[in-house]
Amino acid sequence: MNCKRTQKLVSLLAIILLMSSFLIGCKSENALAETEVLSMETTVETTVASTVETTIETITNIDLKALENDVDQLSIKISTADANEIQNILDTFNDETTWDVYYVYYGDFENNFWSSPIVEVPPEYKFTERPVYLNAVEMGLYIPELYDDFLLQKYVQTLSKPIVVDGKVIGVIGIDVIN
């Protein structure tokens, strides 16, 4: 979890704990009627829930379902392509998409790797050993938490899915979108 989100969540937790302590203190010291305490607790819970929801919406404004649908369409194209066509498919997607794409990439089960924009990876790079690959194969859809990219100074959301043909995982497609 990135530092800014951690700070926000810790602040929200502190508010919840302080308000709970306040309510307990009010109940015992002032002998407030049970209905008044419950009313105050409900107000605090509603306020906290609204604040958490607003914070989450502020942090991520990416429609993950729409992004997943686009990745599904890309997966269909890659699943029927030969190795010579994959780079062109990724580049075309990157050029034509409305998403603010940081990278779109595909790695097959033999550790061949393509990306748009193109990234040169060292020969020892094993995409099949990366969390984005392993988690996608295990979960079917992998959407880790947003991360604050140091170089971009922006949040980035990753989504990856396995590409399965005849019941066998042939690779994993992934996309990193700038938030």
Residue pairs with C-beta under 8 A, 6 or more apart in sequence:
1 9
1 145
2 145
2 146
2 147
2 148
2 155
3 148
4 148
5 59
5 145
5 146
8 55
8 59
12 48
12 51
12 52
12 55
15 48
15 51
16 44
16 48
19 44
19 48
20 44
23 37
23 40
23 41
23 44
26 32
26 37
26 40
27 37
59 146
59 155
59 179
60 146
60 155
60 157
60 179
61 179
62 157
62 177
62 179
64 143
64 157
64 159
67 99
67 157
67 159
67 175
67 177
68 141
68 159
68 161
70 93
70 97
70 99
70 175
71 159
71 160
71 161
71 173
71 175
72 161
74 89
74 90
74 93
74 104
74 173
74 175
75 161
75 163
75 173
77 89
78 86
78 89
78 106
78 163
78 171
78 173
79 163
79 165
79 170
81 89
83 112
86 106
86 114
87 114
87 116
87 118
90 104
90 105
90 106
90 114
90 115
90 116
91 116
93 101
93 104
93 116
94 101
94 104
94 116
94 117
99 175
99 177
100 177
100 178
101 116
101 175
101 176
101 177
101 178
102 149
102 152
102 156
102 176
102 177
102 178
103 115
103 116
103 117
103 119
103 174
103 175
103 176
104 115
104 116
104 173
104 174
104 175
104 176
105 113
105 114
105 115
105 116
105 119
105 173
105 174
105 175
106 113
106 114
106 115
106 163
106 171
106 172
106 173
106 174
107 113
107 114
107 127
107 128
107 130
107 133
107 171
107 172
107 174
108 170
108 171
109 128
109 169
109 170
109 171
111 125
111 126
111 127
111 128
113 121
113 125
113 127
121 127
127 133
127 172
128 134
131 144
132 142
132 144
132 158
132 160
132 172
132 174
133 160
133 172
135 142
135 144
135 160
136 142
136 160
136 161
136 162
136 172
136 174
137 162
137 169
137 172
140 161
140 162
141 159
141 160
141 161
142 158
142 159
142 160
142 161
143 157
143 158
143 159
144 158
146 155
146 156
146 157
146 179
147 155
147 156
147 158
148 154
148 155
148 156
149 155
149 156
149 178
152 178
154 178
154 179
155 178
155 179
156 176
156 177
156 178
156 179
157 176
157 177
157 179
158 174
158 175
158 176
158 177
159 174
159 175
159 177
160 172
160 173
160 174
160 175
161 172
161 173
161 174
162 169
162 171
162 172
163 169
163 170
163 171
163 172
163 173
164 170
